[in-house]
């Protein structure tokens, strides 16, 4: 899905993780001149070479040579890298693009006032973004403008978003603040942290009651994608209309007792911590050693029995 307008300006994509790779490839296929900014010795350089990128520099020189700079590195690295390498190098009237509002809204990055600052946040992981683009399909995504000294920042945001795979009709205008707060809260309280713990407690409850782990997995996790598809297509009410009477009645009986006002109160406290910047500051202060230890801590959110069941049934979908 190529952009309808070819851009003559050079774009530096800083970082080549899943999202950065998809964005760089999609921009190149849409006619943009893409330069990658990767640290010396980065293993991503080999991957970029296999993807036939020949213009690769370290982040500072990449920014210096480009009119548009896309920050595709992890959010917790933005502050240090931007201050030390990007800010001293950027052109006076460059456009700086963020894929998440966190580092700008919470002040981890202080962008130059003479630069356009825009947000492009696809509602998709990088692999899916690339697959949809290649299939000439679009994902949805947020766009926002934080600074607009050129007067053309929103035009640039729309054109770049289209080029990375977000069609005009699927671009949703927001603000850096709303995207940052909503995204962080959604991940923590519902989509990742909250859902993982809900599944874990359901699985453990059934196993402790004597069900085999495989059976417990099938009851509390395996069918989640089917329910999510119904909700995305028909809404929550529409989902309830399409499940059994037993499931409907059981939802009314148990749902409000399991996820009650106490859960809502705890969500409010988490939201306060996010809105005040407490979470962003903790994220920005993570050391490499702390980041390396995350996998061990995350393992406690699951169990070997659950993971074994998930692997067993992963090929039956």
Buried (B, 14 or more C-beta within 10 A) or exposed (E): BEBEEEBEEBBBBBBBEBBBBBBBBBBBBBBBBBBBBBBEEBEBBEBBEEBEBEBBBBBBBBBBBBBBBBBBBBBBBBBEBBEEBBBEBBBEEBBBBBBBBBBBBBEBBEBBEEBBBBBBBBBBEBEBBBBBBEEEEBBBBBBBBBBBEEEEBBBBBBBBBBBBBBBEEBBBEBBBBEBBBBBBBEEBBEEEBBBEEBBBEBBBEBBEEEBEBBEBBBEBBBEEEEBEEBBEEEEEEEBBEEBEEEEBEEEEEEEEEEEEEEEEEEBEEBBEBBBEBEBBEEBBEBEEEEEEEEEEEEEEEBBEBBEEBBEEEEEEE
